[in-house]
Amino acid sequence: MSTAITRAAPARILGLANKGHLGPGADADVTIYQPQDDIQRMFELPRYVIRRGEIVVDDGEIQQHTDGKLLHVSPGF
């Protein structure tokens, strides 16, 4: 699955310039998945989640809690 499908396009749609890429000025948020036959499970239980350079999920286990915000879009289609 491509990054454009899973991350870059939604970030662009939401107008989040610092999300969805790893270029200069990005927030350094990275999710790493362990390939599995069950794709849904793979995306539900990432191997690592790195937020602003800090590991917050390691081997599917939450290491530290961080405050965040929910972003929701209801497209008109």
MMTF fields as JSON, N, C-alpha, C and O atoms, coordinates in Angstrom:
{
  "mmtfVersion": "1.0.0",
  "mmtfProducer": "UNKNOWN",
  "numBonds": 307,
  "numAtoms": 308,
  "numGroups": 77,
  "numChains": 1,
  "numModels": 1,
  "chainsPerModel": [1],
  "groupsPerChain": [77],
  "chainIdList": ["A"],
  "bondAtomList": [4, 2, 8, 6, 12, 10, 16, 14, 20, 18, 24, 22, 28, 26, 32, 30, 36, 34, 40, 38, 44, 42, 48, 46, 52, 50, 56, 54, 60, 58, 64, 62, 68, 66, 72, 70, 76, 74, 80, 78, 84, 82, 88, 86, 92, 90, 96, 94, 100, 98, 104, 102, 108, 106, 112, 110, 116, 114, 120, 118, 124, 122, 128, 126, 132, 130, 136, 134, 140, 138, 144, 142, 148, 146, 152, 150, 156, 154, 160, 158, 164, 162, 168, 166, 172, 170, 176, 174, 180, 178, 184, 182, 188, 186, 192, 190, 196, 194, 200, 198, 204, 202, 208, 206, 212, 210, 216, 214, 220, 218, 224, 222, 228, 226, 232, 230, 236, 234, 240, 238, 244, 242, 248, 246, 252, 250, 256, 254, 260, 258, 264, 262, 268, 266, 272, 270, 276, 274, 280, 278, 284, 282, 288, 286, 292, 290, 296, 294, 300, 298, 304, 302],
  "bondOrderList": [1, 1, 1, 1, 1, 1, 1, 1, 1, 1, 1, 1, 1, 1, 1, 1, 1, 1, 1, 1, 1, 1, 1, 1, 1, 1, 1, 1, 1, 1, 1, 1, 1, 1, 1, 1, 1, 1, 1, 1, 1, 1, 1, 1, 1, 1, 1, 1, 1, 1, 1, 1, 1, 1, 1, 1, 1, 1, 1, 1, 1, 1, 1, 1, 1, 1, 1, 1, 1, 1, 1, 1, 1, 1, 1, 1],
  "groupList": [{"groupName": "MET", "atomNameList": ["N", "CA", "C", "O"], "elementList": ["N", "C", "C", "O"], "formalChargeList": [0, 0, 0, 0], "bondAtomList": [1, 0, 2, 1, 3, 2], "bondOrderList": [1, 1, 2], "singleLetterCode": "M", "chemCompType": "L-PEPTIDE LINKING"}, {"groupName": "SER", "atomNameList": ["N", "CA", "C", "O"], "elementList": ["N", "C", "C", "O"], "formalChargeList": [0, 0, 0, 0], "bondAtomList": [1, 0, 2, 1, 3, 2], "bondOrderList": [1, 1, 2], "singleLetterCode": "S", "chemCompType": "L-PEPTIDE LINKING"}, {"groupName": "THR", "atomNameList": ["N", "CA", "C", "O"], "elementList": ["N", "C", "C", "O"], "formalChargeList": [0, 0, 0, 0], "bondAtomList": [1, 0, 2, 1, 3, 2], "bondOrderList": [1, 1, 2], "singleLetterCode": "T", "chemCompType": "L-PEPTIDE LINKING"}, {"groupName": "ALA", "atomNameList": ["N", "CA", "C", "O"], "elementList": ["N", "C", "C", "O"], "formalChargeList": [0, 0, 0, 0], "bondAtomList": [1, 0, 2, 1, 3, 2], "bondOrderList": [1, 1, 2], "singleLetterCode": "A", "chemCompType": "L-PEPTIDE LINKING"}, {"groupName": "ILE", "atomNameList": ["N", "CA", "C", "O"], "elementList": ["N", "C", "C", "O"], "formalChargeList": [0, 0, 0, 0], "bondAtomList": [1, 0, 2, 1, 3, 2], "bondOrderList": [1, 1, 2], "singleLetterCode": "I", "chemCompType": "L-PEPTIDE LINKING"}, {"groupName": "ARG", "atomNameList": ["N", "CA", "C", "O"], "elementList": ["N", "C", "C", "O"], "formalChargeList": [0, 0, 0, 0], "bondAtomList": [1, 0, 2, 1, 3, 2], "bondOrderList": [1, 1, 2], "singleLetterCode": "R", "chemCompType": "L-PEPTIDE LINKING"}, {"groupName": "PRO", "atomNameList": ["N", "CA", "C", "O"], "elementList": ["N", "C", "C", "O"], "formalChargeList": [0, 0, 0, 0], "bondAtomList": [1, 0, 2, 1, 3, 2], "bondOrderList": [1, 1, 2], "singleLetterCode": "P", "chemCompType": "L-PEPTIDE LINKING"}, {"groupName": "LEU", "atomNameList": ["N", "CA", "C", "O"], "elementList": ["N", "C", "C", "O"], "formalChargeList": [0, 0, 0, 0], "bondAtomList": [1, 0, 2, 1, 3, 2], "bondOrderList": [1, 1, 2], "singleLetterCode": "L", "chemCompType": "L-PEPTIDE LINKING"}, {"groupName": "GLY", "atomNameList": ["N", "CA", "C", "O"], "elementList": ["N", "C", "C", "O"], "formalChargeList": [0, 0, 0, 0], "bondAtomList": [1, 0, 2, 1, 3, 2], "bondOrderList": [1, 1, 2], "singleLetterCode": "G", "chemCompType": "PEPTIDE LINKING"}, {"groupName": "ASN", "atomNameList": ["N", "CA", "C", "O"], "elementList": ["N", "C", "C", "O"], "formalChargeList": [0, 0, 0, 0], "bondAtomList": [1, 0, 2, 1, 3, 2], "bondOrderList": [1, 1, 2], "singleLetterCode": "N", "chemCompType": "L-PEPTIDE LINKING"}, {"groupName": "LYS", "atomNameList": ["N", "CA", "C", "O"], "elementList": ["N", "C", "C", "O"], "formalChargeList": [0, 0, 0, 0], "bondAtomList": [1, 0, 2, 1, 3, 2], "bondOrderList": [1, 1, 2], "singleLetterCode": "K", "chemCompType": "L-PEPTIDE LINKING"}, {"groupName": "HIS", "atomNameList": ["N", "CA", "C", "O"], "elementList": ["N", "C", "C", "O"], "formalChargeList": [0, 0, 0, 0], "bondAtomList": [1, 0, 2, 1, 3, 2], "bondOrderList": [1, 1, 2], "singleLetterCode": "H", "chemCompType": "L-PEPTIDE LINKING"}, {"groupName": "ASP", "atomNameList": ["N", "CA", "C", "O"], "elementList": ["N", "C", "C", "O"], "formalChargeList": [0, 0, 0, 0], "bondAtomList": [1, 0, 2, 1, 3, 2], "bondOrderList": [1, 1, 2], "singleLetterCode": "D", "chemCompType": "L-PEPTIDE LINKING"}, {"groupName": "VAL", "atomNameList": ["N", "CA", "C", "O"], "elementList": ["N", "C", "C", "O"], "formalChargeList": [0, 0, 0, 0], "bondAtomList": [1, 0, 2, 1, 3, 2], "bondOrderList": [1, 1, 2], "singleLetterCode": "V", "chemCompType": "L-PEPTIDE LINKING"}, {"groupName": "TYR", "atomNameList": ["N", "CA", "C", "O"], "elementList": ["N", "C", "C", "O"], "formalChargeList": [0, 0, 0, 0], "bondAtomList": [1, 0, 2, 1, 3, 2], "bondOrderList": [1, 1, 2], "singleLetterCode": "Y", "chemCompType": "L-PEPTIDE LINKING"}, {"groupName": "GLN", "atomNameList": ["N", "CA", "C", "O"], "elementList": ["N", "C", "C", "O"], "formalChargeList": [0, 0, 0, 0], "bondAtomList": [1, 0, 2, 1, 3, 2], "bondOrderList": [1, 1, 2], "singleLetterCode": "Q", "chemCompType": "L-PEPTIDE LINKING"}, {"groupName": "PHE", "atomNameList": ["N", "CA", "C", "O"], "elementList": ["N", "C", "C", "O"], "formalChargeList": [0, 0, 0, 0], "bondAtomList": [1, 0, 2, 1, 3, 2], "bondOrderList": [1, 1, 2], "singleLetterCode": "F", "chemCompType": "L-PEPTIDE LINKING"}, {"groupName": "GLU", "atomNameList": ["N", "CA", "C", "O"], "elementList": ["N", "C", "C", "O"], "formalChargeList": [0, 0, 0, 0], "bondAtomList": [1, 0, 2, 1, 3, 2], "bondOrderList": [1, 1, 2], "singleLetterCode": "E", "chemCompType": "L-PEPTIDE LINKING"}],
  "groupTypeList": [0, 1, 2, 3, 4, 2, 5, 3, 3, 6, 3, 5, 4, 7, 8, 7, 3, 9, 10, 8, 11, 7, 8, 6, 8, 3, 12, 3, 12, 13, 2, 4, 14, 15, 6, 15, 12, 12, 4, 15, 5, 0, 16, 17, 7, 6, 5, 14, 13, 4, 5, 5, 8, 17, 4, 13, 13, 12, 12, 8, 17, 4, 15, 15, 11, 2, 12, 8, 10, 7, 7, 11, 13, 1, 6, 8, 16],
  "groupIdList": [1, 2, 3, 4, 5, 6, 7, 8, 9, 10, 11, 12, 13, 14, 15, 16, 17, 18, 19, 20, 21, 22, 23, 24, 25, 26, 27, 28, 29, 30, 31, 32, 33, 34, 35, 36, 37, 38, 39, 40, 41, 42, 43, 44, 45, 46, 47, 48, 49, 50, 51, 52, 53, 54, 55, 56, 57, 58, 59, 60, 61, 62, 63, 64, 65, 66, 67, 68, 69, 70, 71, 72, 73, 74, 75, 76, 77],
  "secStructList": [7, 7, 2, 0, 0, 0, 0, 0, 2, 2, 2, 2, 2, 6, 6, 7, 6, 6, 1, 1, 7, 7, 1, 6, 6, 7, 7, 7, 7, 3, 3, 3, 7, 7, 7, 7, 1, 7, 2, 2, 2, 2, 2, 2, 1, 7, 1, 3, 3, 3, 3, 6, 6, 3, 3, 3, 3, 3, 6, 6, 3, 3, 7, 1, 7, 7, 7, 7, 7, 7, 7, 7, 7, 7, 7, 7, 7],
  "xCoordList": [0.847, 0.0, 0.895, 1.883, 0.561, 1.449, 1.223, 0.126, 2.259, 2.171, 1.149, 0.441, 1.061, 0.116, -1.314, -2.135, -1.617, -2.972, -3.228, -4.294, -2.277, -2.522, -2.236, -2.803, -1.388, -1.012, -0.998, -1.614, -0.33, -0.135, -1.443, -1.694, -2.27, -3.52, -4.449, -4.951, -4.703, -5.554, -4.975, -5.722, -3.675, -3.058, -3.28, -3.581, -3.13, -3.356, -4.809, -5.078, -5.751, -7.173, -7.503, -8.304, -6.884, -7.134, -6.335, -6.503, -5.462, -4.658, -3.555, -3.159, -3.044, -2.008, -0.633, -0.149, -0.02, 1.245, 2.387, 3.322, 2.339, 3.428, 3.214, 4.01, 2.164, 1.825, 1.848, 1.752, 1.978, 1.849, 3.104, 3.065, 4.218, 5.484, 6.632, 6.432, 7.826, 9.013, 10.006, 11.203, 9.507, 10.374, 10.66, 10.198, 11.431, 11.741, 10.463, 9.522, 10.436, 9.29, 8.231, 7.263, 8.399, 7.424, 7.562, 8.614, 6.499, 6.481, 7.232, 7.343, 7.74, 8.468, 7.562, 7.985, 6.316, 5.389, 5.475, 5.233, 5.823, 6.031, 5.339, 5.422, 4.658, 4.082, 4.698, 4.748, 5.17, 5.811, 4.958, 4.656, 4.572, 3.708, 4.497, 5.402, 4.153, 4.701, 3.795, 2.611, 4.314, 3.457, 2.744, 3.345, 1.452, 0.622, -0.364, -0.67, -0.855, -1.886, -3.193, -3.929, -3.489, -4.698, -4.393, -3.848, -4.751, -4.413, -5.07, -4.441, -6.319, -6.996, -6.239, -5.99, -5.877, -5.123, -3.772, -3.322, -3.128, -1.836, -1.95, -1.103, -3.007, -3.162, -3.705, -3.491, -4.403, -4.901, -3.797, -3.862, -2.781, -1.715, -0.344, 0.373, 0.019, 1.324, 2.476, 2.345, 3.597, 4.802, 5.396, 5.725, 5.529, 6.041, 5.205, 4.699, 5.066, 4.539, 5.527, 5.816, 6.035, 6.99, 6.312, 5.92, 6.176, 5.512, 6.498, 7.002, 6.757, 7.711, 9.043, 9.67, 9.461, 10.759, 10.785, 11.834, 9.672, 9.604, 8.798, 7.74, 9.27, 8.535, 7.38, 7.597, 6.143, 4.975, 4.318, 3.573, 4.59, 4.148, 5.341, 6.003, 5.614, 6.722, 6.177, 5.661, 6.288, 5.78, 4.302, 3.86, 3.54, 2.106, 1.697, 0.502, 2.648, 2.353, 2.584, 3.625, 1.6, 1.732, 2.804, 2.738, 3.796, 4.904, 4.678, 5.097, 4.023, 3.724, 2.467, 2.216, 1.696, 0.466, 0.778, 1.534, 0.189, 0.386, -0.971, -1.903, -1.078, -2.306, -2.319, -1.276, -3.476, -3.624, -5.009, -5.716, -5.387, -6.723, -7.265, -6.514, -8.551, -9.232, -9.548, -10.086, -9.22, -9.566, -10.588, -10.372, -11.701, -12.783, -13.246, -13.436, -13.425, -13.922, -15.087, -14.992, -16.178, -17.328, -17.476, -18.146, -16.845, -16.936, -18.376, -19.163, -18.697, -20.052, -20.316, -21.083, -19.715, -20.003, -20.617, -20.927],
  "yCoordList": [-1.165, 0.0, 1.232, 1.289, 2.181, 3.328, 4.386, 4.509, 5.139, 6.223, 7.255, 7.816, 7.514, 8.517, 8.134, 9.003, 6.856, 6.407, 6.479, 6.929, 6.048, 5.921, 7.177, 7.342, 8.058, 9.201, 10.547, 11.504, 10.633, 11.935, 12.547, 13.732, 11.754, 12.297, 12.802, 13.921, 12.017, 12.553, 13.819, 14.746, 13.865, 15.065, 16.272, 17.369, 16.06, 17.138, 17.605, 18.807, 16.651, 16.988, 17.808, 18.74, 17.46, 18.173, 19.464, 20.202, 19.748, 20.969, 20.936, 21.982, 19.731, 19.576, 19.552, 18.49, 20.698, 20.823, 20.057, 19.652, 19.847, 19.179, 17.679, 17.012, 17.139, 15.722, 15.041, 15.699, 13.708, 12.936, 12.847, 12.306, 13.369, 13.309, 13.374, 13.672, 13.093, 13.14, 14.204, 14.107, 15.2, 16.262, 17.318, 17.213, 18.346, 19.436, 20.06, 20.329, 20.288, 20.894, 19.908, 20.299, 18.631, 17.625, 17.364, 17.617, 16.86, 16.616, 15.361, 15.117, 14.571, 13.333, 12.307, 11.593, 12.238, 11.204, 10.047, 10.218, 8.86, 7.689, 6.491, 6.283, 5.711, 4.449, 3.339, 3.425, 2.291, 1.157, -0.079, -0.417, -0.749, -1.924, -3.192, -3.201, -4.26, -5.582, -6.246, -6.438, -6.607, -7.236, -8.473, -9.312, -8.558, -9.684, -10.002, -9.146, -11.222, -11.59, -10.874, -10.512, -10.665, -9.956, -8.454, -7.91, -7.804, -6.384, -5.507, -4.579, -5.788, -4.983, -5.058, -4.03, -6.243, -6.419, -5.711, -5.111, -5.784, -5.127, -3.627, -3.064, -2.977, -1.542, -1.209, -0.1, -2.145, -1.898, -1.997, -1.331, -2.824, -3.057, -2.775, -3.703, -1.5, -1.181, -1.689, -1.828, -1.962, -2.415, -1.269, -1.437, -0.12, 1.083, 2.284, 2.355, 3.223, 4.551, 5.533, 5.48, 6.417, 7.439, 8.786, 9.124, 9.547, 10.845, 11.913, 11.902, 12.83, 13.911, 13.371, 13.942, 12.25, 11.665, 10.76, 10.195, 10.599, 9.754, 8.497, 8.59, 7.322, 6.075, 6.039, 6.049, 5.995, 5.934, 4.551, 4.205, 3.75, 2.361, 1.52, 1.826, 0.463, -0.45, -1.87, -2.31, -2.574, -3.945, -4.021, -4.97, -3.003, -2.968, -2.522, -2.439, -2.229, -1.819, -0.317, 0.208, 0.366, 1.804, 2.023, 1.455, 2.853, 3.148, 4.433, 4.55, 5.383, 6.637, 7.219, 7.076, 7.864, 8.489, 9.927, 10.626, 10.343, 11.714, 12.342, 11.66, 13.61, 14.323, 14.593, 14.829, 14.558, 14.838, 15.397, 15.782, 15.437, 15.903, 15.058, 14.57, 14.899, 14.147, 15.071, 16.161, 14.641, 15.386, 14.565, 13.376, 15.18, 14.467, 15.253, 16.467, 14.557, 15.166, 14.34, 13.114, 14.968, 14.276, 14.728, 15.723, 13.994, 14.398, 14.305, 13.488, 15.132, 15.192, 14.228, 14.556, 13.059, 12.084, 10.843, 9.913],
  "zCoordList": [0.0, 0.0, 0.0, 0.733, -0.792, -0.946, 0.124, 0.669, 0.414, 1.388, 0.954, 1.791, -0.346, -0.837, -0.493, -0.2, -0.524, -0.216, 1.277, 1.698, 2.08, 3.509, 4.314, 5.394, 3.838, 4.669, 3.936, 4.406, 2.832, 2.183, 1.696, 1.917, 1.039, 0.501, 1.606, 1.497, 2.68, 3.75, 4.393, 4.706, 4.588, 5.163, 4.252, 4.723, 2.952, 1.99, 2.029, 2.031, 2.061, 2.086, 3.33, 3.268, 4.461, 5.713, 5.839, 6.81, 4.859, 4.894, 5.933, 6.449, 6.253, 7.267, 6.596, 6.202, 6.47, 5.735, 6.392, 5.701, 7.7, 8.419, 8.572, 9.232, 7.98, 8.118, 6.747, 5.711, 6.761, 5.531, 4.685, 3.58, 5.183, 4.44, 5.438, 6.616, 4.955, 5.817, 5.356, 5.626, 4.67, 4.167, 5.222, 6.358, 4.838, 5.763, 6.316, 5.57, 7.622, 8.281, 8.739, 9.391, 8.407, 8.839, 10.34, 10.927, 10.95, 12.391, 12.828, 14.029, 11.918, 12.22, 12.887, 13.797, 12.431, 12.891, 11.907, 10.712, 12.418, 11.556, 12.193, 13.404, 11.369, 11.821, 10.987, 9.76, 11.664, 10.991, 11.246, 12.391, 10.155, 10.254, 9.981, 9.146, 10.685, 10.432, 9.402, 9.676, 8.214, 7.194, 7.749, 8.419, 7.45, 7.864, 6.752, 5.922, 6.735, 5.769, 6.066, 5.147, 7.355, 7.767, 7.756, 8.717, 6.664, 6.468, 7.531, 8.039, 7.869, 8.888, 10.207, 10.838, 10.621, 11.878, 11.8, 12.776, 10.632, 10.462, 10.757, 11.451, 10.225, 10.433, 11.817, 12.307, 12.458, 13.813, 14.858, 15.891, 14.601, 15.575, 14.96, 14.586, 14.857, 14.263, 15.119, 16.335, 14.478, 15.182, 15.998, 17.172, 15.374, 16.041, 15.638, 14.518, 16.558, 16.254, 16.862, 18.057, 16.038, 16.484, 16.275, 15.158, 17.343, 17.288, 17.727, 18.85, 16.814, 17.082, 17.584, 18.476, 16.987, 17.295, 18.517, 18.823, 19.228, 20.424, 20.115, 19.492, 20.536, 20.34, 21.336, 22.548, 20.817, 21.693, 21.665, 22.582, 20.612, 20.55, 20.124, 19.131, 20.875, 20.569, 20.612, 21.64, 19.517, 19.389, 19.758, 20.405, 19.335, 19.575, 20.96, 21.243, 21.837, 23.21, 23.37, 22.973, 23.957, 24.2, 25.257, 26.348, 24.928, 25.833, 26.614, 27.765, 25.993, 26.673, 26.061, 24.865, 26.88, 26.411, 26.017, 26.692, 24.929, 24.481, 24.204, 23.778, 24.44, 24.111, 22.625, 22.014, 22.062, 20.64, 20.394, 21.326, 19.13, 18.801, 17.657, 16.813, 17.647, 16.608, 15.452, 15.648, 14.26, 13.051, 12.296, 12.058, 11.914, 11.246, 10.035, 10.106, 8.924, 7.701, 7.206, 7.165, 6.83, 6.253, 4.802, 4.526, 3.867, 2.464, 1.962, 2.441, 1.015, 0.48, -0.656, -1.561, -0.647, -1.713, -1.146, -1.889]
}
